[in-house]
Amino acid sequence: MKKIYLVLIVLSIVFLLAACGGKENDQVEDAIWEHIQESGEIVVGTAGTLYPASYYPEGSDELTGYDVEVSREIAKRLGVDIKFETMAFDAMLSALQSGRVDIIQAGPREASREKFAFSEPIKYSFSTMIVRADDLSGIQTLEDLEGKKAGGAATTVYSDIARKYGAEVITYGNVTNDAYLRDVHNGRTDVVINDYYLQALAIQAFPEFNITLHPDLRFHPTTNNVVMEKEATVLLDKVNEVIAEMKEDGTLTKISEEFFGGLDVSKETEEEVIEIEGIE
């Protein structure tokens, strides 16, 4: 009989510890979403300088762009207010990690997947490059990047591609598109590797510059996703539900067409794109 009581006591302790452990895990998983609910506000890190994704229209102090309006719609459907913190791309992941912001938008990479959670894609694209119009900056293939100067942020996949092919990356702070494009025009740099849709629209704003989108090079398919801390599993589920709704009811398509000249970046591209080995 004593043995039976002992077994029952041990089992009770095991169940109690398991219950406590489960509660603690729930608290960790719910902490970020609970904070957003309690504050009634979600804080979003964004560039504010990248047309047409996140920018201030000329003469306006109202932030807009594809990334911005998608974030606004997500916040609306989550039932919370939204606050934007503008910062350079290189600062976004650290701001997310420190709790300064709740979400950002970026593409997943092997190293960041281990530290952060990524939603379903809100944008599909691929990479290309802006070069000088008169001679394509001497670049016919990706291998021709060797010895060239590429303008970009230090930690992006685009700069990694440039380095992979032997280019020197010239880094910038949180500057507007014209700083990058002017430097290609005047020869300080030779190329800017970035998202196809962003670059295709950006160069239209500067017809006086001797720059063009490379006519032949399409490479490295990408996605843009909502990014949050790894523990934010409840927030992740809710954001994915909202994104699915926005795709189903056509909201993402509508926002995309507004900012990308009638194109729908919420659907996968049918362009033939070169895969780059060793670059995620």
CYANA upper distance limits for C-alpha pairs under 8 A (distance plus 0.5 A):
  1 MET  CA      5 TYR  CA      6.91
  2 LYS  CA      6 LEU  CA      6.63
  3 LYS  CA      7 VAL  CA      6.66
  4 ILE  CA      8 LEU  CA      6.71
  5 TYR  CA      9 ILE  CA      6.65
  6 LEU  CA     10 VAL  CA      6.69
  7 VAL  CA     11 LEU  CA      6.63
  8 LEU  CA     12 SER  CA      6.57
  9 ILE  CA     13 ILE  CA      6.77
 10 VAL  CA     14 VAL  CA      6.76
 11 LEU  CA     15 PHE  CA      6.65
 12 SER  CA     16 LEU  CA      6.57
 13 ILE  CA     17 LEU  CA      6.61
 14 VAL  CA     18 ALA  CA      6.60
 15 PHE  CA     19 ALA  CA      6.57
 16 LEU  CA     20 CYS  CA      6.66
 17 LEU  CA     21 GLY  CA      6.49
 18 ALA  CA     22 GLY  CA      6.58
 19 ALA  CA     23 LYS  CA      6.69
 20 CYS  CA     24 GLU  CA      6.69
 21 GLY  CA     25 ASN  CA      6.75
 22 GLY  CA     26 ASP  CA      6.67
 23 LYS  CA     27 GLN  CA      6.73
 24 GLU  CA     28 VAL  CA      6.87
 25 ASN  CA     29 GLU  CA      6.64
 26 ASP  CA     30 ASP  CA      6.41
 27 GLN  CA     31 ALA  CA      6.21
 28 VAL  CA    231 GLU  CA      7.17
 29 GLU  CA    231 GLU  CA      5.73
 29 GLU  CA    232 ALA  CA      6.05
 29 GLU  CA    233 THR  CA      6.19
 29 GLU  CA    234 VAL  CA      7.01
 30 ASP  CA     34 GLU  CA      6.21
 30 ASP  CA    232 ALA  CA      7.24
 30 ASP  CA    233 THR  CA      7.85
 30 ASP  CA    234 VAL  CA      6.57
 30 ASP  CA    235 LEU  CA      8.42
 31 ALA  CA     35 HIS  CA      6.57
 31 ALA  CA    232 ALA  CA      8.00
 32 ILE  CA     36 ILE  CA      6.84
 32 ILE  CA    102 ASP  CA      8.25
 32 ILE  CA    231 GLU  CA      8.41
 32 ILE  CA    232 ALA  CA      6.37
 32 ILE  CA    235 LEU  CA      7.86
 33 TRP  CA     37 GLN  CA      6.66
 33 TRP  CA    232 ALA  CA      7.37
 33 TRP  CA    234 VAL  CA      7.00
 33 TRP  CA    235 LEU  CA      5.94
 34 GLU  CA     38 GLU  CA      6.54
 35 HIS  CA     39 SER  CA      6.54
 36 ILE  CA     40 GLY  CA      6.18
 36 ILE  CA     41 GLU  CA      6.03
 36 ILE  CA     42 ILE  CA      6.20
 36 ILE  CA     80 VAL  CA      8.23
 37 GLN  CA     41 GLU  CA      7.54
 37 GLN  CA     80 VAL  CA      7.74
 40 GLY  CA     79 GLY  CA      8.46
 40 GLY  CA     80 VAL  CA      5.52
 40 GLY  CA     81 ASP  CA      6.53
 41 GLU  CA     80 VAL  CA      5.61
 41 GLU  CA     81 ASP  CA      4.96
 41 GLU  CA     82 ILE  CA      5.85
 41 GLU  CA     83 LYS  CA      7.43
 42 ILE  CA     75 ALA  CA      7.41
 42 ILE  CA     80 VAL  CA      7.15
 42 ILE  CA     81 ASP  CA      6.79
 42 ILE  CA     82 ILE  CA      5.50
 42 ILE  CA     83 LYS  CA      6.76
 42 ILE  CA    101 VAL  CA      8.39
 42 ILE  CA    102 ASP  CA      6.75
 42 ILE  CA    103 ILE  CA      8.32
 43 VAL  CA     82 ILE  CA      6.46
 43 VAL  CA     83 LYS  CA      5.27
 43 VAL  CA     84 PHE  CA      6.30
 43 VAL  CA     85 GLU  CA      7.57
 43 VAL  CA    100 ARG  CA      8.31
 43 VAL  CA    101 VAL  CA      5.45
 43 VAL  CA    102 ASP  CA      5.69
 43 VAL  CA    103 ILE  CA      7.17
 44 VAL  CA     71 SER  CA      8.16
 44 VAL  CA     82 ILE  CA      7.80
 44 VAL  CA     83 LYS  CA      6.64
 44 VAL  CA     84 PHE  CA      5.33
 44 VAL  CA     85 GLU  CA      6.52
 44 VAL  CA    101 VAL  CA      6.04
 44 VAL  CA    102 ASP  CA      6.47
 44 VAL  CA    103 ILE  CA      5.59
 44 VAL  CA    104 ILE  CA      6.11
 45 GLY  CA     84 PHE  CA      6.43
 45 GLY  CA     85 GLU  CA      5.34
 45 GLY  CA     86 THR  CA      6.38
 45 GLY  CA     87 MET  CA      7.28
 45 GLY  CA     92 MET  CA      6.80
 45 GLY  CA     95 ALA  CA      8.21
 45 GLY  CA     96 LEU  CA      8.38
 45 GLY  CA    101 VAL  CA      6.35
 45 GLY  CA    102 ASP  CA      8.24
 45 GLY  CA    103 ILE  CA      6.91
 45 GLY  CA    104 ILE  CA      5.47
 45 GLY  CA    105 GLN  CA      8.33
 46 THR  CA     54 SER  CA      7.22
 46 THR  CA     68 VAL  CA      8.21
 46 THR  CA     84 PHE  CA      7.26
 46 THR  CA     85 GLU  CA      6.68
 46 THR  CA     86 THR  CA      5.45
 46 THR  CA     87 MET  CA      6.59
 46 THR  CA     88 ALA  CA      8.29
 46 THR  CA     89 PHE  CA      8.18
 46 THR  CA     92 MET  CA      8.11
 46 THR  CA    104 ILE  CA      6.96
 46 THR  CA    105 GLN  CA      7.98
 47 ALA  CA     54 SER  CA      6.48
 47 ALA  CA     55 TYR  CA      7.83
 47 ALA  CA     86 THR  CA      5.61
 47 ALA  CA     87 MET  CA      5.67
 47 ALA  CA     88 ALA  CA      6.18
 47 ALA  CA     89 PHE  CA      6.97
 47 ALA  CA    174 ASN  CA      7.48
 48 GLY  CA     54 SER  CA      5.17
 48 GLY  CA     55 TYR  CA      4.69
 48 GLY  CA     56 TYR  CA      6.90
 48 GLY  CA     63 LEU  CA      7.25
 48 GLY  CA     86 THR  CA      6.13
 48 GLY  CA     87 MET  CA      7.94
 49 THR  CA     54 SER  CA      6.60
 49 THR  CA     55 TYR  CA      5.22
 49 THR  CA     56 TYR  CA      7.61
 49 THR  CA    174 ASN  CA      7.44
 49 THR  CA    175 VAL  CA      6.77
 49 THR  CA    176 THR  CA      5.19
 49 THR  CA    177 ASN  CA      7.52
 50 LEU  CA     54 SER  CA      5.60
 50 LEU  CA     55 TYR  CA      5.93
 50 LEU  CA    176 THR  CA      6.70
 50 LEU  CA    177 ASN  CA      6.81
 51 TYR  CA     55 TYR  CA      5.99
 51 TYR  CA     65 GLY  CA      7.45
 51 TYR  CA    177 ASN  CA      7.66
 51 TYR  CA    198 LEU  CA      7.27
 51 TYR  CA    201 LEU  CA      8.29
 51 TYR  CA    202 ALA  CA      6.89
 52 PRO  CA     65 GLY  CA      5.64
 52 PRO  CA     66 TYR  CA      6.92
 52 PRO  CA    198 LEU  CA      6.90
 52 PRO  CA    201 LEU  CA      7.88
 52 PRO  CA    202 ALA  CA      8.02
 52 PRO  CA    259 PHE  CA      6.50
 52 PRO  CA    260 PHE  CA      7.77
 53 ALA  CA     64 THR  CA      8.17
 53 ALA  CA     65 GLY  CA      4.93
 53 ALA  CA     66 TYR  CA      5.10
 53 ALA  CA     67 ASP  CA      5.55
 53 ALA  CA     68 VAL  CA      7.45
 53 ALA  CA    198 LEU  CA      7.82
 53 ALA  CA    259 PHE  CA      8.22
 54 SER  CA     63 LEU  CA      7.42
 54 SER  CA     64 THR  CA      6.22
 54 SER  CA     65 GLY  CA      5.02
 54 SER  CA     66 TYR  CA      7.13
 54 SER  CA     67 ASP  CA      6.41
 54 SER  CA     68 VAL  CA      6.28
 55 TYR  CA     63 LEU  CA      6.19
 55 TYR  CA     64 THR  CA      6.14
 55 TYR  CA     65 GLY  CA      6.50
 56 TYR  CA     60 SER  CA      6.64
 56 TYR  CA     61 ASP  CA      6.63
 56 TYR  CA     62 GLU  CA      6.51
 56 TYR  CA     63 LEU  CA      5.33
 56 TYR  CA     64 THR  CA      6.72
 57 PRO  CA     61 ASP  CA      8.05
 57 PRO  CA     62 GLU  CA      7.93
 57 PRO  CA     63 LEU  CA      7.96
 57 PRO  CA     64 THR  CA      8.03
 63 LEU  CA     68 VAL  CA      7.72
 64 THR  CA     68 VAL  CA      5.86
 64 THR  CA     69 GLU  CA      6.78
 65 GLY  CA     69 GLU  CA      6.51
 65 GLY  CA    259 PHE  CA      7.03
 66 TYR  CA     70 VAL  CA      6.57
 66 TYR  CA    255 ILE  CA      6.93
 66 TYR  CA    256 SER  CA      6.86
 66 TYR  CA    259 PHE  CA      6.48
 67 ASP  CA     71 SER  CA      6.66
 67 ASP  CA    105 GLN  CA      7.72
 68 VAL  CA     72 ARG  CA      6.72
 69 GLU  CA     73 GLU  CA      6.69
 69 GLU  CA    255 ILE  CA      7.71
 70 VAL  CA     74 ILE  CA      6.72
 70 VAL  CA    252 LEU  CA      7.75
 70 VAL  CA    255 ILE  CA      7.79
 71 SER  CA     75 ALA  CA      6.70
 72 ARG  CA     76 LYS  CA      6.64
 72 ARG  CA     82 ILE  CA      7.14
 73 GLU  CA     77 ARG  CA      6.72
 74 ILE  CA     78 LEU  CA      6.64
 74 ILE  CA    239 VAL  CA      7.48
 74 ILE  CA    242 VAL  CA      6.89
 74 ILE  CA    243 ILE  CA      8.01
 75 ALA  CA     79 GLY  CA      6.68
 75 ALA  CA     80 VAL  CA      5.92
 75 ALA  CA     81 ASP  CA      6.72
 75 ALA  CA     82 ILE  CA      6.64
 76 LYS  CA     80 VAL  CA      6.53
 76 LYS  CA     81 ASP  CA      7.47
 77 ARG  CA    242 VAL  CA      7.28
 78 LEU  CA    238 LYS  CA      8.05
 78 LEU  CA    239 VAL  CA      8.38
 78 LEU  CA    242 VAL  CA      8.25
 85 GLU  CA    101 VAL  CA      7.91
 87 MET  CA     91 ALA  CA      6.93
 87 MET  CA     92 MET  CA      7.28
 87 MET  CA    174 ASN  CA      6.98
 88 ALA  CA     92 MET  CA      7.25
 88 ALA  CA    173 GLY  CA      6.68
 88 ALA  CA    174 ASN  CA      4.88
 89 PHE  CA     93 LEU  CA      8.44
 89 PHE  CA    153 ALA  CA      7.67
 89 PHE  CA    174 ASN  CA      7.82
 90 ASP  CA    153 ALA  CA      7.21
 90 ASP  CA    154 ALA  CA      7.31
 90 ASP  CA    155 THR  CA      6.47
 90 ASP  CA    156 THR  CA      8.26
 91 ALA  CA     95 ALA  CA      6.64
 92 MET  CA     96 LEU  CA      6.68
 92 MET  CA    104 ILE  CA      7.48
 93 LEU  CA     97 GLN  CA      6.61
 93 LEU  CA    104 ILE  CA      8.44
 94 SER  CA     98 SER  CA      6.54
 95 ALA  CA     99 GLY  CA      6.72
 95 ALA  CA    100 ARG  CA      5.61
 95 ALA  CA    101 VAL  CA      6.42
 96 LEU  CA    100 ARG  CA      6.54
 96 LEU  CA    101 VAL  CA      5.64
 96 LEU  CA    102 ASP  CA      6.62
 96 LEU  CA    103 ILE  CA      7.12
 96 LEU  CA    104 ILE  CA      7.90
 96 LEU  CA    228 MET  CA      7.33
 96 LEU  CA    229 GLU  CA      7.34
 97 GLN  CA    229 GLU  CA      7.17
102 ASP  CA    228 MET  CA      6.74
102 ASP  CA    229 GLU  CA      8.20
103 ILE  CA    226 VAL  CA      7.05
103 ILE  CA    227 VAL  CA      5.94
103 ILE  CA    228 MET  CA      5.35
103 ILE  CA    229 GLU  CA      8.41
104 ILE  CA    226 VAL  CA      6.37
104 ILE  CA    227 VAL  CA      5.74
104 ILE  CA    228 MET  CA      7.33
105 GLN  CA    224 ASN  CA      6.83
105 GLN  CA    225 ASN  CA      5.90
105 GLN  CA    226 VAL  CA      5.09
105 GLN  CA    227 VAL  CA      6.12
106 ALA  CA    223 THR  CA      8.33
106 ALA  CA    224 ASN  CA      5.54
106 ALA  CA    225 ASN  CA      5.93
106 ALA  CA    226 VAL  CA      7.11
106 ALA  CA    227 VAL  CA      7.07
107 GLY  CA    222 THR  CA      7.29
107 GLY  CA    223 THR  CA      5.87
107 GLY  CA    224 ASN  CA      5.05
107 GLY  CA    225 ASN  CA      6.18
108 PRO  CA    112 SER  CA      6.87
108 PRO  CA    113 ARG  CA      6.61
108 PRO  CA    118 PHE  CA      7.29
108 PRO  CA    223 THR  CA      8.10
108 PRO  CA    224 ASN  CA      8.19
108 PRO  CA    225 ASN  CA      7.87
109 ARG  CA    113 ARG  CA      6.39
109 ARG  CA    280 GLU  CA      6.11
110 GLU  CA    114 GLU  CA      7.37
110 GLU  CA    280 GLU  CA      7.20
111 ALA  CA    115 LYS  CA      7.68
112 SER  CA    116 PHE  CA      6.29
113 ARG  CA    117 ALA  CA      7.00
113 ARG  CA    118 PHE  CA      7.92
115 LYS  CA    229 GLU  CA      7.70
115 LYS  CA    230 LYS  CA      6.48
116 PHE  CA    227 VAL  CA      7.16
116 PHE  CA    228 MET  CA      6.33
116 PHE  CA    229 GLU  CA      5.33
116 PHE  CA    230 LYS  CA      4.87
117 ALA  CA    227 VAL  CA      6.21
117 ALA  CA    228 MET  CA      5.82
117 ALA  CA    229 GLU  CA      6.26
117 ALA  CA    230 LYS  CA      5.18
117 ALA  CA    231 GLU  CA      8.28
117 ALA  CA    232 ALA  CA      7.96
117 ALA  CA    233 THR  CA      8.47
117 ALA  CA    236 LEU  CA      7.79
118 PHE  CA    225 ASN  CA      6.49
118 PHE  CA    226 VAL  CA      6.28
118 PHE  CA    227 VAL  CA      5.22
118 PHE  CA    228 MET  CA      7.17
118 PHE  CA    236 LEU  CA      8.07
119 SER  CA    225 ASN  CA      5.96
119 SER  CA    226 VAL  CA      5.67
119 SER  CA    227 VAL  CA      6.97
119 SER  CA    236 LEU  CA      6.85
119 SER  CA    239 VAL  CA      7.49
119 SER  CA    240 ASN  CA      6.34
120 GLU  CA    225 ASN  CA      6.65
120 GLU  CA    226 VAL  CA      8.05
120 GLU  CA    240 ASN  CA      6.61
120 GLU  CA    243 ILE  CA      7.81
121 PRO  CA    223 THR  CA      6.34
121 PRO  CA    224 ASN  CA      6.08
121 PRO  CA    225 ASN  CA      5.14
121 PRO  CA    226 VAL  CA      8.01
121 PRO  CA    266 SER  CA      8.17
122 ILE  CA    223 THR  CA      7.90
122 ILE  CA    224 ASN  CA      6.35
122 ILE  CA    225 ASN  CA      6.08
122 ILE  CA    226 VAL  CA      8.07
122 ILE  CA    243 ILE  CA      7.71
122 ILE  CA    252 LEU  CA      8.05
122 ILE  CA    265 VAL  CA      8.42
122 ILE  CA    266 SER  CA      6.09
123 LYS  CA    223 THR  CA      5.99
123 LYS  CA    224 ASN  CA      5.50
123 LYS  CA    225 ASN  CA      7.59
123 LYS  CA    265 VAL  CA      5.65
123 LYS  CA    266 SER  CA      5.13
123 LYS  CA    267 LYS  CA      7.54
124 TYR  CA    221 PRO  CA      8.15
124 TYR  CA    222 THR  CA      6.49
124 TYR  CA    223 THR  CA      5.04
124 TYR  CA    224 ASN  CA      7.06
124 TYR  CA    265 VAL  CA      6.03
124 TYR  CA    266 SER  CA      6.50
124 TYR  CA    267 LYS  CA      6.67
124 TYR  CA    268 GLU  CA      5.76
124 TYR  CA    269 THR  CA      7.09
125 SER  CA    195 ASP  CA      7.24
125 SER  CA    196 TYR  CA      7.19
125 SER  CA    197 TYR  CA      7.64
125 SER  CA    221 PRO  CA      6.34
125 SER  CA    222 THR  CA      5.66
125 SER  CA    223 THR  CA      6.53
125 SER  CA    265 VAL  CA      7.36
125 SER  CA    268 GLU  CA      7.71
125 SER  CA    269 THR  CA      6.91
126 PHE  CA    195 ASP  CA      6.43
126 PHE  CA    196 TYR  CA      6.35
126 PHE  CA    218 ARG  CA      7.36
126 PHE  CA    219 PHE  CA      6.56
126 PHE  CA    220 HIS  CA      6.00
126 PHE  CA    221 PRO  CA      4.46
126 PHE  CA    222 THR  CA      5.59
126 PHE  CA    223 THR  CA      8.44
126 PHE  CA    273 VAL  CA      7.71
127 SER  CA    158 TYR  CA      8.21
127 SER  CA    193 ILE  CA      7.33
127 SER  CA    194 ASN  CA      5.96
127 SER  CA    195 ASP  CA      5.22
127 SER  CA    196 TYR  CA      5.74
127 SER  CA    218 ARG  CA      6.51
127 SER  CA    219 PHE  CA      5.71
127 SER  CA    220 HIS  CA      6.04
127 SER  CA    221 PRO  CA      6.97
127 SER  CA    222 THR  CA      7.85
128 THR  CA    193 ILE  CA      6.26
128 THR  CA    194 ASN  CA      6.41
128 THR  CA    195 ASP  CA      6.83
128 THR  CA    196 TYR  CA      5.84
128 THR  CA    213 LEU  CA      7.96
128 THR  CA    214 HIS  CA      7.44
128 THR  CA    217 LEU  CA      6.54
128 THR  CA    218 ARG  CA      5.73
128 THR  CA    219 PHE  CA      6.81
129 MET  CA    191 VAL  CA      6.87
129 MET  CA    192 VAL  CA      5.88
129 MET  CA    193 ILE  CA      4.79
129 MET  CA    194 ASN  CA      6.66
129 MET  CA    196 TYR  CA      8.12
129 MET  CA    199 GLN  CA      8.20
129 MET  CA    213 LEU  CA      6.49
129 MET  CA    214 HIS  CA      6.25
129 MET  CA    217 LEU  CA      8.02
130 ILE  CA    181 LEU  CA      8.40
130 ILE  CA    184 VAL  CA      8.45
130 ILE  CA    191 VAL  CA      6.03
130 ILE  CA    192 VAL  CA      5.68
130 ILE  CA    193 ILE  CA      7.06
130 ILE  CA    199 GLN  CA      7.67
130 ILE  CA    211 ILE  CA      7.05
130 ILE  CA    212 THR  CA      6.09
130 ILE  CA    213 LEU  CA      5.13
130 ILE  CA    214 HIS  CA      6.45
131 VAL  CA    136 LEU  CA      5.62
131 VAL  CA    137 SER  CA      5.95
131 VAL  CA    184 VAL  CA      7.13
131 VAL  CA    190 ASP  CA      6.74
131 VAL  CA    191 VAL  CA      5.41
131 VAL  CA    192 VAL  CA      7.49
131 VAL  CA    211 ILE  CA      6.02
131 VAL  CA    212 THR  CA      6.12
131 VAL  CA    213 LEU  CA      6.89
131 VAL  CA    214 HIS  CA      6.84
132 ARG  CA    136 LEU  CA      5.45
132 ARG  CA    137 SER  CA      5.65
132 ARG  CA    184 VAL  CA      6.93
132 ARG  CA    185 HIS  CA      6.68
132 ARG  CA    190 ASP  CA      7.64
132 ARG  CA    191 VAL  CA      8.14
132 ARG  CA    210 ASN  CA      6.05
132 ARG  CA    211 ILE  CA      4.74
132 ARG  CA    212 THR  CA      6.51
133 ALA  CA    137 SER  CA      8.12
133 ALA  CA    210 ASN  CA      5.83
133 ALA  CA    211 ILE  CA      5.05
133 ALA  CA    212 THR  CA      5.44
134 ASP  CA    210 ASN  CA      7.59
134 ASP  CA    211 ILE  CA      8.38
136 LEU  CA    140 GLN  CA      7.89
136 LEU  CA    212 THR  CA      8.20
136 LEU  CA    214 HIS  CA      7.34
137 SER  CA    190 ASP  CA      6.19
137 SER  CA    191 VAL  CA      7.63
138 GLY  CA    144 ASP  CA      7.75
139 ILE  CA    144 ASP  CA      5.59
139 ILE  CA    145 LEU  CA      7.02
140 GLN  CA    144 ASP  CA      6.91
140 GLN  CA    216 ASP  CA      8.37
141 THR  CA    145 LEU  CA      8.13
141 THR  CA    217 LEU  CA      7.70
142 LEU  CA    165 TYR  CA      7.29
142 LEU  CA    217 LEU  CA      8.28
143 GLU  CA    165 TYR  CA      6.28
144 ASP  CA    148 LYS  CA      8.39
144 ASP  CA    165 TYR  CA      8.22
145 LEU  CA    162 ALA  CA      7.28
145 LEU  CA    165 TYR  CA      6.18
145 LEU  CA    166 GLY  CA      6.67
145 LEU  CA    167 ALA  CA      5.88
146 GLU  CA    165 TYR  CA      6.00
146 GLU  CA    166 GLY  CA      4.57
146 GLU  CA    167 ALA  CA      5.39
147 GLY  CA    166 GLY  CA      6.43
147 GLY  CA    167 ALA  CA      5.56
147 GLY  CA    168 GLU  CA      7.20
148 LYS  CA    166 GLY  CA      8.07
148 LYS  CA    167 ALA  CA      5.30
148 LYS  CA    168 GLU  CA      6.70
148 LYS  CA    189 THR  CA      8.04
148 LYS  CA    190 ASP  CA      6.54
148 LYS  CA    191 VAL  CA      8.10
149 LYS  CA    167 ALA  CA      6.10
149 LYS  CA    168 GLU  CA      5.32
149 LYS  CA    169 VAL  CA      6.38
149 LYS  CA    170 ILE  CA      7.07
149 LYS  CA    188 ARG  CA      8.32
149 LYS  CA    189 THR  CA      5.35
149 LYS  CA    190 ASP  CA      5.76
149 LYS  CA    191 VAL  CA      7.07
150 ALA  CA    159 SER  CA      8.02
150 ALA  CA    162 ALA  CA      7.13
150 ALA  CA    167 ALA  CA      6.82
150 ALA  CA    168 GLU  CA      6.51
150 ALA  CA    169 VAL  CA      5.29
150 ALA  CA    170 ILE  CA      6.34
150 ALA  CA    189 THR  CA      6.29
150 ALA  CA    190 ASP  CA      6.47
150 ALA  CA    191 VAL  CA      5.38
150 ALA  CA    192 VAL  CA      5.97
150 ALA  CA    193 ILE  CA      7.72
151 GLY  CA    159 SER  CA      8.48
151 GLY  CA    169 VAL  CA      6.29
151 GLY  CA    170 ILE  CA      5.26
151 GLY  CA    171 THR  CA      6.52
151 GLY  CA    172 TYR  CA      7.97
151 GLY  CA    180 TYR  CA      6.78
151 GLY  CA    189 THR  CA      6.73
151 GLY  CA    190 ASP  CA      8.32
151 GLY  CA    191 VAL  CA      6.92
151 GLY  CA    192 VAL  CA      5.65
151 GLY  CA    193 ILE  CA      8.11
152 GLY  CA    156 THR  CA      8.22
152 GLY  CA    158 TYR  CA      7.94
152 GLY  CA    159 SER  CA      6.57
152 GLY  CA    169 VAL  CA      7.02
152 GLY  CA    170 ILE  CA      6.68
152 GLY  CA    171 THR  CA      5.66
152 GLY  CA    172 TYR  CA      6.82
152 GLY  CA    180 TYR  CA      8.16
152 GLY  CA    192 VAL  CA      7.10
152 GLY  CA    193 ILE  CA      7.96
153 ALA  CA    159 SER  CA      7.27
153 ALA  CA    170 ILE  CA      8.37
153 ALA  CA    171 THR  CA      5.61
153 ALA  CA    172 TYR  CA      6.33
153 ALA  CA    173 GLY  CA      7.81
154 ALA  CA    159 SER  CA      6.90
154 ALA  CA    169 VAL  CA      7.98
154 ALA  CA    171 THR  CA      6.26
154 ALA  CA    172 TYR  CA      8.43
155 THR  CA    159 SER  CA      7.31
155 THR  CA    160 ASP  CA      8.02
156 THR  CA    160 ASP  CA      7.03
157 VAL  CA    161 ILE  CA      6.73
157 VAL  CA    279 ILE  CA      7.99
157 VAL  CA    280 GLU  CA      8.10
158 TYR  CA    162 ALA  CA      6.90
158 TYR  CA    193 ILE  CA      6.04
158 TYR  CA    194 ASN  CA      6.26
159 SER  CA    163 ARG  CA      6.69
159 SER  CA    169 VAL  CA      6.89
159 SER  CA    193 ILE  CA      7.80
160 ASP  CA    164 LYS  CA      6.52
160 ASP  CA    279 ILE  CA      8.11
161 ILE  CA    165 TYR  CA      7.04
161 ILE  CA    279 ILE  CA      7.59
162 ALA  CA    166 GLY  CA      6.96
162 ALA  CA    167 ALA  CA      5.63
162 ALA  CA    168 GLU  CA      7.76
162 ALA  CA    169 VAL  CA      7.47
162 ALA  CA    193 ILE  CA      7.94
163 ARG  CA    167 ALA  CA      5.57
163 ARG  CA    168 GLU  CA      6.93
163 ARG  CA    169 VAL  CA      7.42
170 ILE  CA    189 THR  CA      8.03
175 VAL  CA    179 ALA  CA      7.00
176 THR  CA    180 TYR  CA      8.02
177 ASN  CA    181 LEU  CA      6.80
177 ASN  CA    202 ALA  CA      7.44
178 ASP  CA    182 ARG  CA      6.20
178 ASP  CA    206 PHE  CA      8.25
179 ALA  CA    183 ASP  CA      6.87
180 TYR  CA    184 VAL  CA      7.27
180 TYR  CA    192 VAL  CA      7.66
181 LEU  CA    185 HIS  CA      6.78
181 LEU  CA    192 VAL  CA      8.17
181 LEU  CA    203 ILE  CA      8.16
181 LEU  CA    209 PHE  CA      8.17
181 LEU  CA    211 ILE  CA      7.98
182 ARG  CA    186 ASN  CA      6.59
182 ARG  CA    209 PHE  CA      7.38
183 ASP  CA    187 GLY  CA      6.38
183 ASP  CA    188 ARG  CA      5.43
183 ASP  CA    189 THR  CA      5.96
183 ASP  CA    190 ASP  CA      8.35
184 VAL  CA    188 ARG  CA      6.63
184 VAL  CA    189 THR  CA      5.33
184 VAL  CA    190 ASP  CA      5.64
184 VAL  CA    191 VAL  CA      6.50
184 VAL  CA    192 VAL  CA      8.04
184 VAL  CA    211 ILE  CA      7.62
185 HIS  CA    209 PHE  CA      6.19
185 HIS  CA    210 ASN  CA      5.70
185 HIS  CA    211 ILE  CA      6.51
194 ASN  CA    198 LEU  CA      8.08
194 ASN  CA    199 GLN  CA      7.27
195 ASP  CA    199 GLN  CA      6.66
196 TYR  CA    200 ALA  CA      6.47
197 TYR  CA    201 LEU  CA      6.96
197 TYR  CA    260 PHE  CA      7.52
198 LEU  CA    202 ALA  CA      6.55
199 GLN  CA    203 ILE  CA      6.70
199 GLN  CA    213 LEU  CA      7.89
200 ALA  CA    204 GLN  CA      7.57
200 ALA  CA    213 LEU  CA      7.19
201 LEU  CA    205 ALA  CA      7.77
201 LEU  CA    260 PHE  CA      7.85
202 ALA  CA    206 PHE  CA      8.03
203 ILE  CA    207 PRO  CA      7.47
203 ILE  CA    211 ILE  CA      7.89
203 ILE  CA    212 THR  CA      7.61
203 ILE  CA    213 LEU  CA      8.37
218 ARG  CA    272 GLU  CA      7.78
218 ARG  CA    273 VAL  CA      5.63
218 ARG  CA    274 ILE  CA      6.67
219 PHE  CA    273 VAL  CA      5.24
219 PHE  CA    274 ILE  CA      4.68
219 PHE  CA    275 GLU  CA      6.44
219 PHE  CA    276 ILE  CA      7.65
220 HIS  CA    273 VAL  CA      7.05
220 HIS  CA    274 ILE  CA      6.47
220 HIS  CA    275 GLU  CA      5.63
220 HIS  CA    276 ILE  CA      6.48
220 HIS  CA    279 ILE  CA      8.44
221 PRO  CA    273 VAL  CA      7.12
221 PRO  CA    274 ILE  CA      8.40
221 PRO  CA    275 GLU  CA      7.73
228 MET  CA    232 ALA  CA      7.15
228 MET  CA    236 LEU  CA      8.06
232 ALA  CA    236 LEU  CA      6.56
233 THR  CA    237 ASP  CA      6.72
234 VAL  CA    238 LYS  CA      6.81
235 LEU  CA    239 VAL  CA      6.55
236 LEU  CA    240 ASN  CA      6.59
237 ASP  CA    241 GLU  CA      6.72
238 LYS  CA    242 VAL  CA      6.81
239 VAL  CA    243 ILE  CA      6.65
240 ASN  CA    244 ALA  CA      6.63
241 GLU  CA    245 GLU  CA      6.81
242 VAL  CA    246 MET  CA      6.66
243 ILE  CA    247 LYS  CA      6.68
244 ALA  CA    248 GLU  CA      6.59
245 GLU  CA    249 ASP  CA      6.56
246 MET  CA    250 GLY  CA      6.42
246 MET  CA    251 THR  CA      5.36
246 MET  CA    252 LEU  CA      6.03
247 LYS  CA    251 THR  CA      6.77
247 LYS  CA    252 LEU  CA      6.10
247 LYS  CA    253 THR  CA      7.67
247 LYS  CA    266 SER  CA      8.10
250 GLY  CA    254 LYS  CA      6.71
251 THR  CA    255 ILE  CA      6.76
252 LEU  CA    256 SER  CA      6.54
252 LEU  CA    266 SER  CA      6.75
253 THR  CA    257 GLU  CA      6.60
253 THR  CA    264 ASP  CA      5.90
253 THR  CA    265 VAL  CA      7.85
253 THR  CA    266 SER  CA      6.66
254 LYS  CA    258 GLU  CA      6.85
254 LYS  CA    264 ASP  CA      8.45
255 ILE  CA    259 PHE  CA      7.08
256 SER  CA    260 PHE  CA      6.15
256 SER  CA    262 GLY  CA      7.65
256 SER  CA    263 LEU  CA      6.97
256 SER  CA    264 ASP  CA      5.90
256 SER  CA    265 VAL  CA      6.55
256 SER  CA    266 SER  CA      7.59
257 GLU  CA    261 GLY  CA      6.22
257 GLU  CA    262 GLY  CA      4.34
257 GLU  CA    263 LEU  CA      5.55
257 GLU  CA    264 ASP  CA      6.27
258 GLU  CA    262 GLY  CA      6.80
260 PHE  CA    264 ASP  CA      7.94
260 PHE  CA    265 VAL  CA      8.30
265 VAL  CA    269 THR  CA      8.15
